[in-house]
């Protein structure tokens, strides 16, 4: 049985924004653009992750017992597929 977490007193204060129609349009455009970039990066990262996990080196590393050799093999697959945050940053900028 898990212990209950202690909660601290908190509150939420919601303030309405006073925006003009032009401001609302600009915010809507920017939020939609951000959503599209986020989803594109997420989709690409999931695609690359699937390819990584299907690779023979990944399967071999997965079958190995934990240790430095296994870690090094996983790292080499990650490097080969360039599965790093910087790669997805470049995708978002392009």
Order of alpha helices (4+ residues) and beta strands (2+ residues): alpha-alpha-alpha-alpha
